[in-house]
Amino acid sequence: MRYFTFLLTIIGILMVPTITNADDMVTVKLVNYVGQTDKINLKLEGDYFSLDPTLALKEGVNYTITLNKGKLYIKQKGKKKQQINESLVLVPQSYDYSHVVYINERPYLGAMELIVEDNSSIRPINQLPLEDYLKGVVPFEVFSSWGLETLKAQTLAARTYAVSKLGQVIDDTISYQVYGGYEWDENTTKAVEETKGEVITYNNRLVETFYSASNGGVTENNANVWGGQELSYFPIKEDPYDPIHPWEYKLHQTQIDYNEIDFEDSNWWGQLEEKDPDITKSIKAWLNRNGYPGEIKILEIQDFKLKGEKLDSQRSVTGSITINFMRMLFEGLVLFEQVELKEVNLNRIRPMIGGTVFKSYLIDSLELKDNVYTMKGRGFGHGVGMSQWGAHFMGEKGKNYREIINFYYPGTTIMDESSKALKQSN
């Protein structure tokens, strides 16, 4: 990524007249879309130049970028592959919407660098102006069919977050913000353009614009989720606009009955199937990440319970889980093991079960009956800041985006991100 320190200047020179601040550039790794891969398909629309004088890529030609023994190679059909020196940097001759880089058929604006990551994967890194980055974020964070005022509120949350990360390399996953390149939607683009430059501030500083899909009817304070100082614009309060989003899931206590395993069968391991494969797949992945490599079969969720205390928001805090499992190190050697998490913070247990199943900490009940655990709760996510579904229904009730922001981030002020007062305090 050494080249990107120079690209800010390069692209700033090439910007269309409406883009005047070359500092407002976002640099984003394509992780969510590309994944871990040693092969990428590349095509260009418009004229691009490379920082490698030996490369001259042509518009409309399909190229294949491959990784072999830590080295990048580029090839087009019918021609010999060529080694790339260190990384491939592609910069448009001018920045506009007719200069596009296609990565595995998805379009991206701006500059693109392809590097070798961890000596095992090709990692594209996209750099483009802030406002156009947002046009590729908002339609992937909310439904573009929602009302314009809701889309504007989401835009301000996304822009505020992005401005706070300027100068850093972020990625396109939920760890930062989901970003889909130049796959824009008319409605979300309008929301970005009509709020250009607006960010959410408190005492002239950017706020932490946390948001989640649904808070289950009550917001949460940041300190209860991540620790640290309580921020006044994240109060615990009832949310009459959130649709509650009730959920439940079931998990069998016995996944594989040990007494029914036929160890005399040469294929006994391959025949074993857990009763809840979607959840046990997540549990096995968690075990692999936490010191238990190898193929795993879950025998039993011996214990799973919550501790009684709750936060003021009625969210549960701690719980326990005990898992009995078999682990095959290599053919013929199987270990019988147990992992016990006793009275730990639920943020250690929820990722094990899976966040799309165990949707929030606003839990109404957890019961064991007839060898089956049943957990019921409300909401989807941490509940801090804006509820996206709540914002949707606020818009449906005629609230504008400023009213939505004021409800979910009370006491804050909307400012222009180019404000000197803001820049002096950040």
Protein Blocks (a to p, Z undefined) as FASTA:
>chain_A
ZZmmmmmmmmmmmpcfklmblklcccdddfklnopafbdcdddedjdddfbfkbccdehi
acddddeehiacdddehiacdddehiacdddfbdcfkbccdeehiacehjdddddehhla
ccddddddfklmmmmmmmmmbcfkbcfklmmmmmmmmmmmmmmmgoiacdfbfklccceh
jadcfklmmmmmmmgoiacdeehiacdddddfbeohpacdfklmngpjddfklccdddfk
bgojpadddddfblbdfklpcfkbmklmmmpccfblmlmmmmmmmmmmnopacjdddfbd
fbacddfbdcfkopafbdcddddddddfbghiacddddddehiafklmmmmnopklmmbf
cdfbdcdeehiacdddededjhpajafklmmmmmmnopafklmmmmmmghiacddfkbmk
lmmmZZ
